[in-house]
Amino acid sequence: MFARGFIRSLLIILVMITIATVSYRIVMHMWDIPVPVTDELISTRQQEEEPITQAVIDDISKNLIFNYDDQTGDIRSILLEIFHLEEKRMQYITIPIRTQFTMSEALYRKLVLVHPTIPQVIKLSNIRKYFDEDTVYDYGTLILEDLLGVDISFYTALPNSIYETMFTTKELINTNSSTTTLETVENNDNGASCEVFSEEYIAFLKTIKTEQGLRDYIEEIYPYFKSNLSLAGKMNYLESYCRTSLSKVTFDRIEGINQNSAYIIDQALAKQQVESYIAGYVSTNE
C-alpha cells in the first residue's frame, strides 16, 4: 500500500515538472525571450563563429613567421618580418624560442577559457602544448602581440623541411659599441644569435629575374605554408617584393638576456626596438 502511494506521488511530481518545463518553453517562445547562456558557452560559440585573428594588408606589414617540426608540430623558431612597401626594405627579427614572459591579465583571462591549465608565465617553446594545430598559430600570434606590444598583420607557418632551405642561424658578434657582425653557427639558441637567409636561398633568389618568375615561385610554395593571409592577399605585395634589393634585407634579434634556461625580454624595450625598425631604423648587421 505504501509502495503504491509512493509511486503515485512520484508520477504526479514528474507530470508537474514536465508541465512546468513545457509551459516555460511555450512562454519563452511566444514572447521571444532569449534563453540564458553561460559565459563558457558564449566563449565557445564566439571562437567557432569569429576568427581568432584576421590578416591585414598594411603598408608596413608585420609578418609573424613560425617554423614548426614536420612530424610533431612543435614550434622550433619564430621570426618577425617587417616589410616597408614604399621604402622597399625588409627586416627579420629573431625571437628566441626559449623566451619566457608573463602574459597580461587580459590575454591570460582569454586564453584560460580555451585551455584551463595554461600558465600565465609561459615559454614560447611550449605554446603547442596548449592549442591544437588548427589554432596554435592564431593564439601564438595573440601571445606575440602581447609580448611585443605591436599589431601583427598576418602570420605564416613554415614546415622545418622548407624553413631550413631558406634560413640558417648566425651568431651575433660584438665588434664595437655600435656594430655587430654575423658568424654561421649550428643550432645556436643562446640568445646571441639570429636567423638569416642561407647562402643557397640567396643564390636561388638571385635567379628570379622577373615579376612573373616571383609569382610562379610564390604560387608553387605558398600551399605548403599555413597562414591567415590568402594567396590572393599575399600577391598584393608582389610588385614591392620584386623591387626590393637583397641589400635592403637585414637581420637582427630581439633584445634580451639569458636567465638560467630562459631568454628574458624587456617588453618595453622590445616594443621600442620593433617600433624603431618600423619608423625607419636599419640594422647594421651584415
C-alpha positions in Angstrom: 0.0 0.0 0.0 2.8 2.3 0.9 4.7 1.5 -2.2 1.6 2.1 -4.4 1.2 5.5 -2.8 4.8 6.4 -3.2 4.8 5.5 -6.9 1.6 7.6 -7.4 3.2 10.6 -5.7 6.4 10.2 -7.8 4.4 10.1 -11.0 2.4 13.2 -10.0 5.7 15.1 -9.3 7.1 14.0 -12.7 4.0 15.1 -14.5 4.1 18.5 -12.8 7.8 19.0 -13.7 7.0 18.1 -17.3 4.1 20.5 -17.4 6.2 23.3 -15.9 9.0 22.7 -18.4 6.7 22.7 -21.4 4.9 25.8 -20.2 8.3 27.6 -19.7 9.4 26.8 -23.2 6.0 27.9 -24.7 6.1 31.2 -22.9 9.7 31.8 -23.9 8.9 31.0 -27.5 5.6 33.1 -27.6 7.3 36.2 -26.0 10.6 35.7 -27.9 12.6 35.7 -24.6 16.2 34.6 -25.1 17.2 31.5 -23.2 20.1 32.3 -20.7 23.5 31.2 -22.0 26.5 30.6 -19.8 29.8 32.5 -20.2 31.6 29.3 -21.2 29.1 28.6 -24.0 29.3 32.2 -25.2 33.1 31.9 -25.3 32.9 28.6 -27.3 30.4 30.0 -29.8 32.5 33.1 -30.3 35.6 31.0 -31.0 33.6 28.9 -33.5 31.9 31.9 -35.2 34.6 34.6 -35.1 38.1 34.2 -36.5 40.8 34.4 -33.7 43.0 36.6 -35.9 42.4 38.5 -39.1 45.0 39.2 -41.8 45.5 42.8 -42.6 47.2 44.3 -45.7 49.4 47.0 -44.3 51.8 49.4 -46.0 54.3 48.3 -43.3 53.5 44.7 -42.8 54.4 42.7 -39.7 54.5 39.0 -40.7 55.0 36.6 -37.8 56.9 33.6 -39.1 56.6 30.2 -37.3 59.0 27.3 -38.1 57.4 24.1 -37.0 58.5 20.5 -36.8 57.1 18.5 -39.7 56.4 15.4 -37.6 55.4 16.7 -34.1 54.1 20.2 -35.0 56.3 21.7 -32.2 57.3 25.3 -32.9 61.1 25.4 -33.4 61.7 29.1 -34.1 59.9 32.4 -34.5 60.8 35.4 -36.6 59.1 38.8 -37.1 59.3 40.1 -40.7 58.8 43.8 -41.1 58.3 44.9 -44.7 58.1 48.5 -45.9 56.2 48.6 -49.2 57.1 52.2 -50.0 60.7 52.1 -48.9 61.3 48.6 -50.3 63.2 47.3 -47.3 62.7 44.3 -45.1 63.9 43.4 -41.5 63.8 40.0 -39.9 63.9 39.9 -36.1 64.6 36.6 -34.4 62.6 36.0 -31.2 64.3 33.2 -29.4 62.1 30.2 -28.8 63.3 30.0 -25.2 61.7 33.3 -24.5 59.7 33.3 -21.3 57.3 36.1 -20.3 54.3 36.8 -18.2 51.1 37.3 -20.2 48.9 40.3 -19.5 45.9 39.7 -17.3 43.5 40.4 -20.2 45.2 37.9 -22.5 45.5 35.3 -19.8 41.8 35.5 -18.9 41.0 35.0 -22.5 43.3 32.0 -23.1 42.5 30.2 -19.8 38.9 29.8 -21.3 40.5 28.0 -24.2 42.8 25.8 -22.1 42.3 26.0 -18.4 45.8 24.7 -17.5 47.7 27.3 -19.5 50.1 29.1 -17.2 50.3 32.9 -17.1 54.1 32.7 -17.2 54.8 30.8 -20.4 57.7 29.8 -22.7 57.2 30.3 -26.4 58.5 26.7 -27.0 55.5 25.4 -25.0 52.7 27.1 -26.9 51.9 24.0 -28.9 51.1 22.1 -25.7 48.0 24.2 -25.1 46.5 24.6 -28.6 45.6 22.3 -31.4 47.2 22.5 -34.8 44.2 24.4 -36.3 44.5 27.3 -33.8 48.1 27.3 -32.4 49.3 30.0 -34.8 46.4 32.3 -34.2 46.8 32.1 -30.4 50.5 32.2 -30.9 50.0 35.5 -32.7 48.0 36.9 -29.9 50.7 35.9 -27.4 53.5 37.6 -29.5 51.4 40.7 -29.9 51.1 40.8 -26.1 54.8 40.3 -25.8 56.0 42.8 -28.4 53.2 45.4 -28.0 52.6 45.6 -31.7 49.8 44.6 -34.0 50.7 41.6 -36.3 49.5 42.0 -39.8 49.4 38.2 -40.5 51.2 35.0 -39.7 53.0 32.4 -41.8 53.9 28.9 -40.5 56.6 27.0 -42.4 57.4 23.3 -42.0 61.0 22.9 -41.0 61.8 20.9 -44.1 61.2 24.1 -46.1 62.3 26.6 -43.5 65.8 25.2 -43.3 66.3 25.7 -47.0 65.6 29.4 -46.5 67.2 30.3 -43.2 70.3 29.5 -41.2 71.5 30.5 -37.8 74.3 33.1 -37.3 75.9 34.3 -34.2 75.9 38.0 -33.3 79.5 39.1 -32.6 80.1 42.5 -31.0 82.9 44.3 -32.7 82.5 47.7 -31.0 79.8 49.6 -29.1 77.6 50.1 -32.2 78.3 47.4 -34.7 77.8 43.7 -34.8 78.8 41.1 -37.4 77.4 37.6 -38.1 79.1 34.3 -38.0 77.5 31.0 -39.0 76.8 28.6 -36.1 74.9 25.3 -35.8 71.7 25.2 -33.7 72.7 28.2 -31.5 69.8 29.4 -29.4 71.7 31.1 -26.7 70.1 34.5 -27.3 73.1 35.9 -29.1 72.2 34.5 -32.5 69.7 35.3 -35.2 68.2 33.7 -38.3 69.4 34.9 -41.7 68.9 33.8 -45.3 71.0 30.8 -46.2 73.6 31.2 -48.9 71.7 28.7 -51.0 68.5 30.7 -50.7 70.2 33.9 -51.6 71.6 32.3 -54.7 68.2 31.0 -55.6 66.5 34.4 -55.1 69.1 35.9 -57.5 67.9 33.6 -60.2 64.4 35.2 -60.1 64.6 38.0 -62.7 61.0 38.9 -63.4 57.8 39.6 -61.6 56.2 36.5 -63.3 59.1 34.4 -62.1 58.5 35.5 -58.5 54.7 35.0 -58.9 55.3 31.4 -60.1 57.6 30.7 -57.1 55.0 32.1 -54.6 52.2 30.2 -56.2 54.2 27.0 -56.1 55.4 27.2 -52.5 52.5 29.0 -50.7 50.2 25.9 -50.5 52.8 24.3 -48.2 52.5 27.2 -45.7 49.8 27.8 -43.1 48.7 31.4 -43.0 45.7 33.6 -42.2 46.7 35.6 -45.3 45.3 34.1 -48.5 47.4 33.6 -51.6 45.5 36.5 -53.3 46.3 38.7 -50.3 50.0 37.7 -50.5 50.1 38.8 -54.1 49.3 42.4 -53.0 53.0 42.6 -52.0 54.3 41.1 -55.3 55.3 44.3 -57.0 57.1 45.6 -53.9 58.8 42.3 -53.4 60.2 42.4 -56.9 61.6 45.9 -56.4 63.3 45.1 -53.0 67.0 44.6 -53.3 68.7 41.9 -51.2 70.9 44.6 -49.9 67.8 46.1 -48.2 67.1 42.9 -46.3 68.6 43.0 -42.8 68.6 40.7 -39.8 68.7 41.1 -36.0 67.3 39.5 -32.8 65.1 41.0 -30.2 67.0 42.4 -27.3 67.0 40.4 -24.1 69.1 38.5 -21.6 69.8 34.8 -20.7 68.5 33.8 -17.4 69.1 30.2 -16.5 67.4 28.2 -19.3 65.2 31.0 -20.4 65.6 34.1 -22.6 64.0 37.2 -20.9 62.8 40.1 -23.0 62.1 43.6 -21.5 58.7 44.2 -23.1 59.0 47.9 -23.1 62.4 47.8 -24.8 61.2 45.2 -27.2 58.3 47.4 -28.3 60.7 50.3 -28.7 63.1 48.2 -30.7 60.3 47.0 -33.1 58.9 50.5 -33.4 62.3 51.8 -34.3 62.5 49.4 -37.2 59.0 50.4 -38.3 59.9 54.0 -38.1 63.0 53.6 -40.3 66.0 52.3 -38.4 68.0 49.8 -40.4 70.3 47.4 -38.5 74.0 47.4 -39.3 74.2 43.6 -39.2 75.5 42.1 -42.4 
